Amino acid sequence: MLTQTSETALRALVFLLVSKTDEPLPPARIAAYIGASPSYTAKVTTALVKSDILRAHRGMKGGVTLSRPPEQITLLEVVEACQGKVLGDFCQDLDRLELVCAFHRAMAELHQAIITTLKRWTLADLATTPLPAAEIRDNVNCRMHFSLDLEEETPQA
């Protein structure tokens, strides 16, 4: 459902939140902790800067920070920054759903559910439980997996 770009963006954004640093983090450093390519992470963070989700900081201590509080950044904003507007796949654009085929009504309902869910969840919500519980962490394939230890020499992918 989500593209690799959206998933990378979400992992990077949640990592920024849980890293508990006020300093800008360079995309290459974020990439090391989330197990992504530095160049791909730079591309993703550039898209997030253009969408006003991140703020870029230049210079020796440059990097990115959130542009506003995480409670104000919805998953819909992140997904649309990475994938474009979430569009429904309908037979034809009609406002009166009672007149269209059942498939069209089902797809309109699905589209609305996706939009509603992505609007309801924020970065702050994701950061409350960024990783699975420790007792199952090694036994599940979590898409949000990243290293929380900023002091590690070599972060795990």
C-alpha positions in Angstrom: 0.0 0.0 0.0 2.8 2.4 0.9 5.8 2.9 -1.4 9.3 2.3 -0.2 9.7 6.1 -0.2 6.8 6.6 2.2 8.1 3.9 4.5 11.6 5.3 4.5 10.2 8.8 5.2 8.2 7.5 8.1 11.2 5.6 9.6 13.4 8.7 9.2 10.8 11.0 10.8 10.1 8.6 13.7 13.9 8.2 14.2 14.2 12.0 14.4 11.6 12.1 17.1 12.9 9.2 19.2 16.6 10.3 18.9 15.8 13.0 21.4 18.3 15.4 19.9 17.6 19.1 19.3 20.5 19.3 16.8 19.8 18.8 13.1 20.7 15.4 11.9 22.3 14.9 8.4 20.4 12.5 6.1 23.5 10.2 5.9 23.4 9.8 9.7 19.7 9.1 9.7 20.3 6.5 6.9 22.9 4.7 9.0 20.4 4.2 11.8 17.4 3.3 9.8 19.3 0.9 7.5 18.7 2.9 4.3 20.9 4.2 1.5 22.4 7.7 2.3 21.6 9.0 -1.2 18.0 7.6 -1.1 17.5 9.1 2.4 18.7 12.4 1.1 16.2 12.3 -1.7 13.4 11.4 0.7 14.3 14.2 3.2 14.5 16.7 0.3 10.9 15.8 -0.6 9.9 16.2 3.1 11.6 19.6 3.2 9.7 20.7 0.0 6.5 19.7 1.7 7.3 21.6 4.9 7.5 18.5 7.0 11.2 19.0 7.6 13.4 22.1 7.8 16.8 22.0 6.3 19.8 23.5 8.1 23.0 24.3 6.2 26.6 24.4 7.4 29.0 22.2 9.4 26.3 21.1 11.8 23.7 21.0 9.1 20.9 18.4 8.7 17.2 18.3 9.1 14.7 18.9 11.9 10.9 18.7 12.0 9.4 21.9 10.8 6.6 21.8 13.3 5.4 19.8 16.3 4.9 16.0 15.5 1.3 16.2 16.7 0.6 18.5 13.7 2.1 16.2 11.1 -0.2 13.6 9.8 0.6 10.4 8.0 -1.5 11.7 5.1 0.9 14.6 4.7 3.9 12.3 4.7 2.4 9.8 2.3 1.3 12.6 -0.1 4.7 14.2 0.1 6.3 11.0 -1.0 3.6 9.4 -3.3 1.5 12.3 -4.4 -2.2 12.8 -3.7 -4.0 9.7 -2.5 -6.5 9.2 -5.3 -9.5 6.8 -5.5 -9.8 4.3 -8.3 -13.3 4.9 -9.5 -15.3 4.1 -12.6 -16.2 7.7 -13.0 -16.2 10.8 -10.8 -19.8 11.2 -9.5 -21.0 12.7 -6.3 -24.1 10.7 -6.1 -22.8 7.2 -5.0 -26.3 5.7 -5.0 -26.3 5.9 -8.8 -23.0 4.1 -9.4 -22.1 0.5 -9.6 -21.3 -1.5 -6.4 -17.6 -1.6 -7.3 -17.5 2.2 -7.5 -19.2 2.5 -4.1 -16.8 0.0 -2.5 -13.7 1.8 -3.9 -15.1 5.2 -2.7 -15.6 3.7 0.8 -12.1 2.2 0.8 -10.6 5.6 -0.4 -12.4 7.4 2.4 -11.3 4.9 5.0 -7.6 5.3 3.9 -7.8 9.1 4.0 -9.5 9.1 7.4 -7.0 6.8 8.9 -4.0 8.6 7.5 -5.4 11.9 8.7 -6.0 10.6 12.2 -2.5 9.2 12.8 0.3 11.6 13.5 4.1 11.3 13.9 3.7 11.8 17.6 1.3 8.7 17.6 4.0 6.6 15.8 6.7 7.8 18.2 4.8 6.6 21.3 5.6 3.0 20.3 8.3 3.1 17.6 9.4 -0.5 17.9 7.8 -3.8 18.9 8.1 -4.9 22.5 11.6 -6.1 23.5 10.4 -9.7 24.0 9.2 -10.1 20.4 11.5 -7.6 18.7 13.9 -10.2 17.4 11.1 -12.5 16.2 9.1 -10.1 14.0 9.9 -8.4 10.8 8.9 -4.8 11.7 9.1 -2.3 8.9 10.0 0.4 11.4 13.1 -1.4 12.7 16.0 0.9 13.4 18.7 1.4 16.0 17.8 3.6 19.0 21.4 3.8 20.2 22.9 7.1 19.0 26.2 6.2 20.6 26.7 3.0 18.7 29.8 2.9 16.5 28.0 1.0 13.7 24.2 1.1 13.8 22.4 -2.1 12.9 20.3 -2.1 9.7 
